[in-house]
Amino acid sequence: MVSSDQRRRQLAREKFERQQQRREQARRKAKVRNSAIAAAVAVVLCAGGGVYAMGLTGDEKDDAASPGASPSPSASETSNPEPAMAIDQKAKYSFSIATSAGDIKIAMDAAKTPHTVNSFKSLADKGYFDGTKCHRLTTENIFVLQCGDPKGDGTGGPGYTIPDENLDALGKAAADGTVTFPAGTVAMANTGQPGSGGSQFFLVYKDTKLPPAYTPFGTMDDKGLKAVKDVAKAGVEGGGADGPPKKAVTVEKATVTKV
Protein backbone atom coordinates (compact mmCIF):
# COMPACT_ATOMS: atom_id res chain seq x y z
CA MET A 1 0.00 0.00 0.00
CA VAL A 2 1.35 3.41 -0.99
CA SER A 3 1.57 5.87 1.88
CA SER A 4 0.41 9.47 1.59
CA ASP A 5 4.04 10.67 1.76
CA GLN A 6 5.10 8.32 -1.01
CA ARG A 7 2.14 9.42 -3.13
CA ARG A 8 3.00 13.08 -2.48
CA ARG A 9 6.60 12.55 -3.59
CA GLN A 10 5.42 10.64 -6.65
CA LEU A 11 3.08 13.47 -7.68
CA ALA A 12 5.81 16.04 -7.14
CA ARG A 13 8.23 14.12 -9.33
CA GLU A 14 5.60 13.60 -12.03
CA LYS A 15 4.98 17.36 -12.05
CA PHE A 16 8.72 17.94 -12.38
CA GLU A 17 8.91 15.51 -15.30
CA ARG A 18 6.13 17.41 -17.09
CA GLN A 19 7.98 20.66 -16.54
CA GLN A 20 11.19 19.16 -17.91
CA GLN A 21 9.40 17.91 -21.02
CA ARG A 22 8.03 21.40 -21.71
CA ARG A 23 11.52 22.84 -21.31
CA GLU A 24 13.20 20.30 -23.57
CA GLN A 25 12.24 22.05 -26.76
CA ALA A 26 13.52 25.38 -25.46
CA ARG A 27 16.68 23.67 -24.20
CA ARG A 28 17.45 22.23 -27.62
CA LYS A 29 17.11 25.64 -29.26
CA ALA A 30 19.33 27.18 -26.60
CA LYS A 31 21.90 24.44 -27.08
CA VAL A 32 22.24 25.22 -30.78
CA ARG A 33 22.49 28.94 -30.06
CA ASN A 34 25.08 28.53 -27.33
CA SER A 35 27.24 25.83 -28.89
CA ALA A 36 29.55 28.34 -30.54
CA ILE A 37 29.92 30.26 -27.28
CA ALA A 38 30.69 27.08 -25.36
CA ALA A 39 33.34 26.05 -27.85
CA ALA A 40 35.04 29.44 -27.60
CA VAL A 41 35.04 29.37 -23.80
CA ALA A 42 36.39 25.81 -23.75
CA VAL A 43 39.33 26.90 -25.91
CA VAL A 44 40.12 29.75 -23.52
CA LEU A 45 39.83 27.59 -20.41
CA CYS A 46 41.91 24.78 -21.85
CA ALA A 47 44.76 27.09 -22.90
CA GLY A 48 47.92 26.45 -20.90
CA GLY A 49 46.79 23.01 -19.73
CA GLY A 50 43.55 24.04 -18.00
CA VAL A 51 40.98 21.28 -17.61
CA TYR A 52 37.81 23.02 -16.49
CA ALA A 53 35.32 23.06 -19.36
CA MET A 54 32.08 24.62 -18.12
CA GLY A 55 28.64 23.33 -19.10
CA LEU A 56 27.52 26.48 -20.93
CA THR A 57 25.40 24.57 -23.42
CA GLY A 58 22.89 23.58 -20.77
CA ASP A 59 23.47 19.87 -21.30
CA GLU A 60 25.28 17.87 -18.62
CA LYS A 61 25.91 15.01 -21.03
CA ASP A 62 28.13 17.21 -23.21
CA ASP A 63 30.75 17.95 -20.55
CA ALA A 64 30.36 14.64 -18.70
CA ALA A 65 32.40 12.99 -21.45
CA SER A 66 35.55 14.80 -20.34
CA PRO A 67 37.39 13.59 -17.21
CA GLY A 68 38.29 17.20 -16.46
CA ALA A 69 34.79 18.61 -16.75
CA SER A 70 33.57 20.63 -13.82
CA PRO A 71 30.64 19.49 -11.65
CA SER A 72 27.79 21.06 -13.58
CA PRO A 73 24.12 20.06 -13.99
CA SER A 74 22.02 21.40 -16.83
CA ALA A 75 18.76 22.57 -15.27
CA SER A 76 19.32 26.19 -16.30
CA GLU A 77 15.68 26.98 -16.98
CA THR A 78 13.57 27.80 -13.95
CA SER A 79 9.86 28.08 -13.31
CA ASN A 80 9.53 28.10 -9.52
CA PRO A 81 10.60 30.65 -6.92
CA GLU A 82 13.33 29.91 -4.42
CA PRO A 83 11.80 28.70 -1.10
CA ALA A 84 11.01 31.47 1.35
CA MET A 85 13.62 31.80 4.09
CA ALA A 86 12.50 29.61 6.98
CA ILE A 87 15.68 28.71 8.84
CA ASP A 88 17.61 30.28 11.68
CA GLN A 89 20.30 32.10 9.72
CA LYS A 90 22.61 32.20 12.74
CA ALA A 91 22.46 28.48 13.47
CA LYS A 92 24.36 25.40 12.37
CA TYR A 93 22.57 22.53 10.65
CA SER A 94 23.26 18.89 9.88
CA PHE A 95 22.50 17.37 6.48
CA SER A 96 22.25 13.62 7.11
CA ILE A 97 22.14 11.26 4.15
CA ALA A 98 21.45 7.57 4.57
CA THR A 99 22.73 5.89 1.41
CA SER A 100 23.16 2.37 0.12
CA ALA A 101 26.92 2.91 0.46
CA GLY A 102 26.81 4.16 4.04
CA ASP A 103 25.68 7.11 6.10
CA ILE A 104 27.04 10.58 5.34
CA LYS A 105 26.67 13.43 7.80
CA ILE A 106 27.37 16.95 6.56
CA ALA A 107 27.88 19.95 8.86
CA MET A 108 26.44 23.20 7.48
CA ASP A 109 26.66 26.78 8.75
CA ALA A 110 23.61 28.86 7.87
CA ALA A 111 25.44 32.09 8.69
CA LYS A 112 27.76 31.45 5.73
CA THR A 113 25.34 29.87 3.26
CA PRO A 114 21.77 30.76 4.30
CA HIS A 115 20.16 30.33 0.87
CA THR A 116 21.81 26.96 0.32
CA VAL A 117 20.95 25.61 3.77
CA ASN A 118 17.38 26.91 3.50
CA SER A 119 16.90 25.30 0.10
CA PHE A 120 18.31 21.95 1.19
CA LYS A 121 16.11 21.88 4.29
CA SER A 122 13.05 22.73 2.22
CA LEU A 123 13.83 19.99 -0.28
CA ALA A 124 14.75 17.39 2.34
CA ASP A 125 11.59 18.10 4.33
CA LYS A 126 9.59 17.24 1.20
CA GLY A 127 11.50 13.99 0.62
CA TYR A 128 12.97 15.38 -2.59
CA PHE A 129 16.28 13.52 -2.31
CA ASP A 130 14.83 10.21 -1.09
CA GLY A 131 15.23 7.44 -3.65
CA THR A 132 17.59 9.43 -5.88
CA LYS A 133 20.97 8.22 -7.12
CA CYS A 134 24.42 9.76 -6.99
CA HIS A 135 24.78 9.81 -10.73
CA ARG A 136 28.35 10.88 -11.40
CA LEU A 137 31.81 9.93 -10.18
CA THR A 138 35.03 11.51 -11.42
CA THR A 139 38.41 9.92 -10.77
CA GLU A 140 40.86 12.06 -12.80
CA ASN A 141 41.70 15.77 -12.43
CA ILE A 142 38.72 16.31 -10.14
CA PHE A 143 37.70 13.83 -7.47
CA VAL A 144 34.03 14.09 -6.64
CA LEU A 145 30.82 12.12 -6.32
CA GLN A 146 27.87 14.12 -7.58
CA CYS A 147 24.34 13.67 -6.20
CA GLY A 148 21.03 15.48 -5.83
CA ASP A 149 19.45 14.90 -9.24
CA PRO A 150 15.92 13.42 -9.13
CA LYS A 151 16.32 12.25 -12.75
CA GLY A 152 19.61 10.51 -12.08
CA ASP A 153 21.28 11.60 -15.31
CA GLY A 154 22.65 15.04 -14.48
CA THR A 155 19.84 17.03 -16.07
CA GLY A 156 17.44 17.40 -13.15
CA GLY A 157 16.75 20.13 -10.65
CA PRO A 158 14.07 21.62 -8.41
CA GLY A 159 12.81 24.16 -10.96
CA TYR A 160 14.51 27.11 -9.29
CA THR A 161 18.04 28.34 -8.67
CA ILE A 162 19.78 29.80 -5.64
CA PRO A 163 22.52 32.44 -5.43
CA ASP A 164 26.18 31.55 -5.07
CA GLU A 165 27.50 31.93 -1.53
CA ASN A 166 30.74 31.67 0.45
CA LEU A 167 32.86 31.68 -2.71
CA ASP A 168 35.88 33.21 -0.95
CA ALA A 169 35.91 30.61 1.83
CA LEU A 170 38.70 28.55 0.27
CA GLY A 171 41.09 31.42 -0.20
CA LYS A 172 42.39 33.49 -3.08
CA ALA A 173 42.62 31.83 -6.48
CA ALA A 174 46.07 30.76 -7.68
CA ALA A 175 47.66 31.91 -10.92
CA ASP A 176 45.76 29.21 -12.82
CA GLY A 177 42.45 30.55 -11.51
CA THR A 178 41.75 27.66 -9.15
CA VAL A 179 41.46 27.05 -5.43
CA THR A 180 41.77 23.76 -3.59
CA PHE A 181 38.55 22.12 -2.43
CA PRO A 182 39.84 19.91 0.42
CA ALA A 183 38.74 16.30 0.77
CA GLY A 184 35.51 16.25 2.77
CA THR A 185 34.15 19.46 1.24
CA VAL A 186 30.56 19.48 -0.01
CA ALA A 187 29.71 22.09 -2.64
CA MET A 188 26.99 23.06 -5.08
CA ALA A 189 27.21 21.96 -8.69
CA ASN A 190 26.16 24.53 -11.29
CA THR A 191 26.04 25.14 -15.04
CA GLY A 192 29.11 27.33 -15.05
CA GLN A 193 26.96 30.45 -14.89
CA PRO A 194 26.63 32.59 -11.72
CA GLY A 195 23.62 31.77 -9.54
CA SER A 196 22.73 28.59 -11.42
CA GLY A 197 22.80 26.09 -8.54
CA GLY A 198 19.72 23.97 -7.94
CA SER A 199 19.68 20.68 -6.03
CA GLN A 200 22.79 18.93 -7.34
CA PHE A 201 25.85 18.89 -5.11
CA PHE A 202 29.21 17.17 -5.08
CA LEU A 203 31.17 15.37 -2.39
CA VAL A 204 34.93 15.88 -2.61
CA TYR A 205 36.80 12.71 -1.60
CA LYS A 206 40.31 13.90 -2.51
CA ASP A 207 41.80 17.40 -2.65
CA THR A 208 40.57 18.92 -5.90
CA LYS A 209 41.47 22.12 -7.75
CA LEU A 210 38.51 23.99 -9.24
CA PRO A 211 37.65 27.59 -10.00
CA PRO A 212 36.12 29.35 -6.95
CA ALA A 213 32.71 29.28 -8.59
CA TYR A 214 31.02 26.54 -6.58
CA THR A 215 29.36 27.27 -3.23
CA PRO A 216 31.15 25.27 -0.50
CA PHE A 217 28.39 24.74 2.02
CA GLY A 218 29.35 21.77 4.16
CA THR A 219 31.91 19.31 5.43
CA MET A 220 31.49 15.53 5.60
CA ASP A 221 32.20 13.60 8.77
CA ASP A 222 34.97 10.99 8.71
CA LYS A 223 32.53 8.11 8.31
CA GLY A 224 30.87 9.75 5.34
CA LEU A 225 34.17 10.62 3.68
CA LYS A 226 35.30 7.00 4.01
CA ALA A 227 32.06 5.82 2.42
CA VAL A 228 32.60 8.11 -0.57
CA LYS A 229 36.23 7.03 -0.89
CA ASP A 230 35.09 3.40 -0.98
CA VAL A 231 32.72 4.26 -3.84
CA ALA A 232 35.59 5.96 -5.67
CA LYS A 233 37.87 2.93 -5.20
CA ALA A 234 35.35 0.78 -7.04
CA GLY A 235 35.70 3.08 -10.05
CA VAL A 236 33.42 4.31 -12.78
CA GLU A 237 30.95 2.12 -14.62
CA GLY A 238 32.48 0.96 -17.88
CA GLY A 239 36.02 1.64 -16.72
CA GLY A 240 36.24 5.33 -17.63
CA ALA A 241 37.16 8.27 -15.42
CA ASP A 242 33.85 10.15 -15.47
CA GLY A 243 30.40 8.61 -15.30
CA PRO A 244 28.03 6.64 -13.07
CA PRO A 245 29.84 5.00 -10.15
CA LYS A 246 30.37 1.27 -10.55
CA LYS A 247 29.27 0.89 -6.95
CA ALA A 248 25.78 2.34 -7.25
CA VAL A 249 24.81 4.88 -4.58
CA THR A 250 21.16 5.47 -3.76
CA VAL A 251 20.00 8.08 -1.26
CA GLU A 252 17.56 6.22 0.96
CA LYS A 253 16.71 9.14 3.24
CA ALA A 254 17.95 12.71 3.58
CA THR A 255 17.18 15.03 6.47
CA VAL A 256 18.29 18.51 7.52
CA THR A 257 18.13 19.34 11.22
CA LYS A 258 19.20 22.26 13.37
CA VAL A 259 22.13 21.40 15.59
C-alpha positions in Angstrom: 0.0 0.0 0.0 1.3 3.4 -1.0 1.6 5.9 1.9 0.4 9.5 1.6 4.0 10.7 1.8 5.1 8.3 -1.0 2.1 9.4 -3.1 3.0 13.1 -2.5 6.6 12.6 -3.6 5.4 10.6 -6.7 3.1 13.5 -7.7 5.8 16.0 -7.1 8.2 14.1 -9.3 5.6 13.6 -12.0 5.0 17.4 -12.0 8.7 17.9 -12.4 8.9 15.5 -15.3 6.1 17.4 -17.1 8.0 20.7 -16.5 11.2 19.2 -17.9 9.4 17.9 -21.0 8.0 21.4 -21.7 11.5 22.8 -21.3 13.2 20.3 -23.6 12.2 22.1 -26.8 13.5 25.4 -25.5 16.7 23.7 -24.2 17.5 22.2 -27.6 17.1 25.6 -29.3 19.3 27.2 -26.6 21.9 24.4 -27.1 22.2 25.2 -30.8 22.5 28.9 -30.1 25.1 28.5 -27.3 27.2 25.8 -28.9 29.6 28.3 -30.5 29.9 30.3 -27.3 30.7 27.1 -25.4 33.3 26.1 -27.9 35.0 29.4 -27.6 35.0 29.4 -23.8 36.4 25.8 -23.8 39.3 26.9 -25.9 40.1 29.7 -23.5 39.8 27.6 -20.4 41.9 24.8 -21.9 44.8 27.1 -22.9 47.9 26.4 -20.9 46.8 23.0 -19.7 43.5 24.0 -18.0 41.0 21.3 -17.6 37.8 23.0 -16.5 35.3 23.1 -19.4 32.1 24.6 -18.1 28.6 23.3 -19.1 27.5 26.5 -20.9 25.4 24.6 -23.4 22.9 23.6 -20.8 23.5 19.9 -21.3 25.3 17.9 -18.6 25.9 15.0 -21.0 28.1 17.2 -23.2 30.7 18.0 -20.6 30.4 14.6 -18.7 32.4 13.0 -21.5 35.5 14.8 -20.3 37.4 13.6 -17.2 38.3 17.2 -16.5 34.8 18.6 -16.7 33.6 20.6 -13.8 30.6 19.5 -11.6 27.8 21.1 -13.6 24.1 20.1 -14.0 22.0 21.4 -16.8 18.8 22.6 -15.3 19.3 26.2 -16.3 15.7 27.0 -17.0 13.6 27.8 -13.9 9.9 28.1 -13.3 9.5 28.1 -9.5 10.6 30.6 -6.9 13.3 29.9 -4.4 11.8 28.7 -1.1 11.0 31.5 1.4 13.6 31.8 4.1 12.5 29.6 7.0 15.7 28.7 8.8 17.6 30.3 11.7 20.3 32.1 9.7 22.6 32.2 12.7 22.5 28.5 13.5 24.4 25.4 12.4 22.6 22.5 10.6 23.3 18.9 9.9 22.5 17.4 6.5 22.3 13.6 7.1 22.1 11.3 4.1 21.4 7.6 4.6 22.7 5.9 1.4 23.2 2.4 0.1 26.9 2.9 0.5 26.8 4.2 4.0 25.7 7.1 6.1 27.0 10.6 5.3 26.7 13.4 7.8 27.4 17.0 6.6 27.9 19.9 8.9 26.4 23.2 7.5 26.7 26.8 8.8 23.6 28.9 7.9 25.4 32.1 8.7 27.8 31.5 5.7 25.3 29.9 3.3 21.8 30.8 4.3 20.2 30.3 0.9 21.8 27.0 0.3 20.9 25.6 3.8 17.4 26.9 3.5 16.9 25.3 0.1 18.3 21.9 1.2 16.1 21.9 4.3 13.0 22.7 2.2 13.8 20.0 -0.3 14.8 17.4 2.3 11.6 18.1 4.3 9.6 17.2 1.2 11.5 14.0 0.6 13.0 15.4 -2.6 16.3 13.5 -2.3 14.8 10.2 -1.1 15.2 7.4 -3.6 17.6 9.4 -5.9 21.0 8.2 -7.1 24.4 9.8 -7.0 24.8 9.8 -10.7 28.3 10.9 -11.4 31.8 9.9 -10.2 35.0 11.5 -11.4 38.4 9.9 -10.8 40.9 12.1 -12.8 41.7 15.8 -12.4 38.7 16.3 -10.1 37.7 13.8 -7.5 34.0 14.1 -6.6 30.8 12.1 -6.3 27.9 14.1 -7.6 24.3 13.7 -6.2 21.0 15.5 -5.8 19.4 14.9 -9.2 15.9 13.4 -9.1 16.3 12.3 -12.7 19.6 10.5 -12.1 21.3 11.6 -15.3 22.7 15.0 -14.5 19.8 17.0 -16.1 17.4 17.4 -13.2 16.8 20.1 -10.7 14.1 21.6 -8.4 12.8 24.2 -11.0 14.5 27.1 -9.3 18.0 28.3 -8.7 19.8 29.8 -5.6 22.5 32.4 -5.4 26.2 31.5 -5.1 27.5 31.9 -1.5 30.7 31.7 0.4 32.9 31.7 -2.7 35.9 33.2 -1.0 35.9 30.6 1.8 38.7 28.5 0.3 41.1 31.4 -0.2 42.4 33.5 -3.1 42.6 31.8 -6.5 46.1 30.8 -7.7 47.7 31.9 -10.9 45.8 29.2 -12.8 42.4 30.6 -11.5 41.7 27.7 -9.2 41.5 27.1 -5.4 41.8 23.8 -3.6 38.6 22.1 -2.4 39.8 19.9 0.4 38.7 16.3 0.8 35.5 16.3 2.8 34.2 19.5 1.2 30.6 19.5 0.0 29.7 22.1 -2.6 27.0 23.1 -5.1 27.2 22.0 -8.7 26.2 24.5 -11.3 26.0 25.1 -15.0 29.1 27.3 -15.0 27.0 30.4 -14.9 26.6 32.6 -11.7 23.6 31.8 -9.5 22.7 28.6 -11.4 22.8 26.1 -8.5 19.7 24.0 -7.9 19.7 20.7 -6.0 22.8 18.9 -7.3 25.9 18.9 -5.1 29.2 17.2 -5.1 31.2 15.4 -2.4 34.9 15.9 -2.6 36.8 12.7 -1.6 40.3 13.9 -2.5 41.8 17.4 -2.6 40.6 18.9 -5.9 41.5 22.1 -7.8 38.5 24.0 -9.2 37.6 27.6 -10.0 36.1 29.3 -6.9 32.7 29.3 -8.6 31.0 26.5 -6.6 29.4 27.3 -3.2 31.2 25.3 -0.5 28.4 24.7 2.0 29.3 21.8 4.2 31.9 19.3 5.4 31.5 15.5 5.6 32.2 13.6 8.8 35.0 11.0 8.7 32.5 8.1 8.3 30.9 9.8 5.3 34.2 10.6 3.7 35.3 7.0 4.0 32.1 5.8 2.4 32.6 8.1 -0.6 36.2 7.0 -0.9 35.1 3.4 -1.0 32.7 4.3 -3.8 35.6 6.0 -5.7 37.9 2.9 -5.2 35.4 0.8 -7.0 35.7 3.1 -10.1 33.4 4.3 -12.8 30.9 2.1 -14.6 32.5 1.0 -17.9 36.0 1.6 -16.7 36.2 5.3 -17.6 37.2 8.3 -15.4 33.8 10.1 -15.5 30.4 8.6 -15.3 28.0 6.6 -13.1 29.8 5.0 -10.2 30.4 1.3 -10.6 29.3 0.9 -6.9 25.8 2.3 -7.2 24.8 4.9 -4.6 21.2 5.5 -3.8 20.0 8.1 -1.3 17.6 6.2 1.0 16.7 9.1 3.2 18.0 12.7 3.6 17.2 15.0 6.5 18.3 18.5 7.5 18.1 19.3 11.2 19.2 22.3 13.4 22.1 21.4 15.6 
